Amino acid sequence: MHPRAFATLRGKGMKMKAWKAFLLAVLAVAAVAAICGAVLIHRGFRATTEPSALEKAVARTARDWAIPGRARNEKNPLKLTSENLREGREEFLAR
């Protein structure tokens, strides 16, 4: 076999291996997504069930990322009084 022909075949083999690796990765991601979907469907969306440790960590991280750094250090401008709590509760329930 001619050296150039061998190099061409080897190059095609490398491309094929990369293609197979990509396909395997896509299938692995699809399998994990299917398993997560099945677990979610089985557990359902209930506010009464205790969230898993992973859910808590993801929610806490998302909340922390959503709050700007400057806002995290601000103090509540309202005093902690029963009147303020009552008004806040009423406003929240009115939504």
C-alpha positions in Angstrom: 0.0 0.0 0.0 1.3 3.5 -0.9 2.2 5.7 2.2 -0.2 8.4 1.1 -3.1 5.9 0.8 -2.3 4.6 4.3 -2.2 8.1 5.7 -5.6 8.9 4.1 -7.1 5.7 5.5 -5.7 6.5 8.9 -7.1 10.0 8.7 -10.5 8.7 7.9 -10.2 6.3 10.8 -9.5 9.1 13.2 -12.5 11.0 11.9 -14.6 8.0 12.3 -13.4 7.5 15.9 -14.2 11.1 16.7 -17.6 10.7 15.1 -18.2 7.5 17.2 -17.1 9.3 20.4 -19.4 12.2 19.6 -22.3 9.8 19.0 -21.6 7.9 22.2 -21.5 11.2 24.2 -24.9 12.2 22.6 -26.4 8.9 23.5 -25.0 9.1 27.1 -26.5 12.5 27.5 -29.9 11.3 26.1 -29.8 8.3 28.5 -29.1 10.5 31.5 -31.9 12.9 30.4 -34.3 10.0 30.0 -33.4 8.6 33.5 -33.9 12.1 35.1 -37.2 12.5 33.3 -38.4 9.1 34.5 -37.4 10.0 38.1 -39.1 13.4 37.8 -42.3 11.8 36.4 -42.3 9.2 39.1 -41.7 11.7 42.0 -43.8 14.4 40.4 -44.0 18.1 41.3 -45.2 18.3 44.8 -44.7 21.1 47.3 -45.3 18.7 50.2 -42.4 16.4 49.5 -38.9 17.3 50.9 -36.6 18.3 48.1 -33.5 16.2 47.6 -30.0 17.4 48.7 -29.2 18.0 45.0 -32.4 20.1 44.5 -31.6 22.2 47.6 -28.0 22.8 46.4 -29.1 23.8 42.9 -31.9 26.1 44.1 -29.6 27.7 46.7 -26.9 28.3 44.1 -29.3 29.7 41.6 -30.7 32.1 44.2 -27.3 33.2 45.2 -26.3 33.9 41.6 -29.5 35.8 41.0 -28.8 38.3 43.8 -26.3 41.0 42.9 -23.3 41.3 45.3 -24.2 44.8 46.4 -27.8 43.9 47.2 -26.7 40.9 49.3 -25.1 43.3 51.8 -28.0 45.7 52.1 -30.1 45.9 55.2 -33.9 45.8 55.3 -35.1 49.4 55.5 -38.2 48.4 57.4 -38.1 47.8 61.2 -39.1 44.3 62.4 -42.5 45.1 63.9 -45.8 43.2 64.0 -47.5 46.0 62.0 -44.9 45.7 59.2 -45.2 41.9 59.2 -49.0 42.1 59.0 -48.9 44.6 56.1 -46.3 42.5 54.3 -48.3 39.3 54.8 -51.5 41.0 53.5 -49.7 42.4 50.5 -48.2 39.0 49.7 -51.5 37.3 49.9 -53.2 39.9 47.8 -51.0 39.0 44.8 
